[in-house]
Amino acid sequence: MINDVQQRVLKAIAEVLERKEEEIRLDASLRDDLDFDSLKQMTLFILLEDEFQRTMPPEDLMGIATVKDIIEFIDRKLQEPAPT
């Protein structure tokens, strides 16, 4: 499951940053390495909500700092029952 999630997250990040997926490292810091500002982060999480059909409340996203954090967070969200 994680490989599918990883691929889809990397694609979304690449789309927001207008970069190639291969350029994005899993340990990259969203803010320091990828230069995400609050607008880009919001855009990314809206895109990911649409991609994975899961709501991601802002308070749940507080500890997310790296690409790997996003992948692990979404993987956990996907383990929860789907919304009806």
WOMOUR-V727565 format. One record per pair of residues at least 24 apart in sequence whose ideal C-beta (glycine too) atoms are under 6 Angstrom apart, sorted by the first residue. I is the first residue (numbers start at 0). J is the second residue. D is the distance in whole Angstrom. If there is no record, write none. Layout:
# WOMOUR-V727565
I|J|D ; I|J|D
This chain:
# WOMOUR-V727565
1|74|6 ; 4|70|5 ; 4|73|5 ; 4|74|5 ; 5|70|5 ; 7|50|6 ; 8|69|5 ; 8|70|5 ; 11|46|5 ; 11|47|6 ; 15|39|6 ; 15|42|5 ; 15|43|5 ; 25|66|5 ; 25|67|4 ; 26|65|6 ; 27|66|5 ; 28|64|6 ; 28|65|6
